[in-house]
Amino acid sequence: MKTDDYIDTTGDVVQGDVIHYSEAVFEGSHRRPRFAGDRTIHARVIKESYGAATGQHTFILEVIDSVGTDAIK
């Protein structure tokens, strides 16, 4: 997907939305992690829920595309 395919919006993320985000990737053990690089993930929100007791949103995502270090297939 190209960056041109996206529209910057504000508000809630809901089921059916396509999102993209970047994250740091680490390798090695949890005691001695080493930064390996970054990856960008494009995903569709399959399900979202809100836990009122914890005030936490939870999302189930379907990965459409992933680029960068250790990309998700």
N, C-alpha and C positions, 0 to 999 in steps of 0.2 A: 504494500500500500504506500502511496505517496503522501507526503505531508499535506498536499493540496486537497486530499480527500476528507480532511477533518475541519470541523467548525469549532472554534473556541466557544464554550458555553459556561454558564454558571448555574448552580442549583444542584439538585439531587441526581445521583446516578441511579438509573432504574433498569429493570430487565429489558433486554433488547438493545441497549446502548452499546456502541463500539468505542472502546477506550484505548489509549496507548500510554505507556509509562516506561521510564528507564529505571534500572536498578543496578547496583554494584554486584559483581560476582566475585566470590572468594573461593580459594582452593586450600587444601591442606586440612589439618585437624581443627577442631573447635578451640583447642588450646593455643594453636599457633597458626591462625589463618593468614593467608597471603592474598593480597588484592590481585585478581587475575584480569580484570577489565570491567567493562559495562556492557549491558545488553538492553535493547528496546523491545518491548512486547506489545503487540496489537492483539486485543482480545474482545470478545463479545460477552456481555453480562448475561448469563443463563438464568441465574436466580440471585435475588438479594433479599436480605432479611435484617431486621433491627432488633437487638436484644435490649428491651427497655431496662431490665435490671442492671445491665452492665453499661448501657449507653453505647453499644458497639455495633457497627454495621458489619455484616458478613456477606461476601460475594462469591459466587461460583462462576468461574470464567472459562470460556472456551478459547484457547489460543488460536488465532488466525495466522499470525506470522511472528517470527522472532529473529532479530539480527543482532550480531555482536558476539561477544565471548560466550562460549558454551550455549549457543542458541538452542531453544526448545524446538524439537522436531514435531 
